[in-house]
């Protein structure tokens, strides 16, 4: 199994297109960091415009607010919406790519069961996803910490502002990245399932991307009829729950409680929905693949 | 006649000593007390209590320099400091040579604090009206309400301790008007975690408060102007 996994990982990382995702992630992170480095205060002016007649926001306040933790949160908000597309590039190619090259039948001649083969392929896709996330963490979190320093983290929400003590932030990022890994694995599982049906990798990649885009739009639309009927069942609704780690509880007086999470049960519920999706997609992929007549 | 004079003079002095001080006299004495402080640097803990802000307790330094410079600095972290916080130092009410009309408002029922209103004579003054609640015996301002042209109404509540002789409080609660806070979801990328939302009407026009509990003052040791830039 291990040697099979090594082969699959070698195949993934040998392909130049694998690195498109790493390059795209690096470019977005760099552009975001550069933009805020040179014109971050204008961005903050927009965020603070609602209350700037009630509070004093001098340059030193803005410099502190514009710290590595704040920047990384902004990057993740933008990038974690795009990441599924990058993950689909590899996971959608996992089986369909072999079929396209005519190597699938050959690969299955080896004394490995179809289930085992599929699990190894899926595991390789998951490892790729994790490495991509680690790359993102290094650039977005540690890179921003290095460039902008650290301070208390301010989270702007539609109905209020939450300030988290600097010592209480890092573990939230680790939790959020852990959650994002599960969320992206769900996308990988979807692309992987679609890959089983196709003979060409373009199909499952585009199909997975389309499903993610349509579901994301449905998840983000604030149309009451969808709120209770469709939204709770879409995996894309639950993919953004990583943000919940940055929402904190407070005392009656509005003092933030260190180590608290606003609504942990909601995050755990979303996490379990994603796990169910992963298991269902993977089980369906195995079921289809075991019955499939492999001709290429 | 001699007898009458001998009886009248001590009685007159006795009556004069019993006479309540006029509002002008009280203000002069309070001002005299606050004039002892040319500058100070104070350490303290700041609690922010604004309906749309959740923030940790911050360690702050408060710098003051005559006539009316005041700066609250969070040395490390992030604190939302309200505009008009310069009024945290009550000496600012008497700052400069501004002249004002003094109106005696009598005593506050219950507390017995003397209510004195200050009306600036200058037409373009930022402060429209200051109402002070003064402990006449200690010559300390316990409460103050200041109405400004630009920044609404501020309220102050002071608790005094070992720096009372300088008229400096150990604890100040500064209340100010806040507006409704709202940012579009598209800007904040907000995620609905299912937490019950506060009633929107409750959030509107609520007073915000900051509470500073001072741990110590360093008085008249000099504060550089650069601190206030």
Interface residues (C-beta under 8 A of the other chain):
Chain A: X46 X47 X50 X51 X53 X54 X55 X56 X61 X64 X65 X77 X78 X151 X152 X154 X156 X157 X158 X159 X160 X161 X162 X163 X164 X165 X166 X222 X240 X241 X243 X244 X247 X248 X250 X253 X254 X255 X256 X258 X262 X263 X266 X267
Chain B: X47 X48 X49 X50 X51 X52 X53 X54 X55 X56 X57 X76 X77 X78 X79 X80 X81 X82 X83 X85 X176 X177 X178 X179 X181 X182 X183 X184 X185 X187 X188 X189 X190 X191 X193 X194 X195 X197 X198 X203 X208
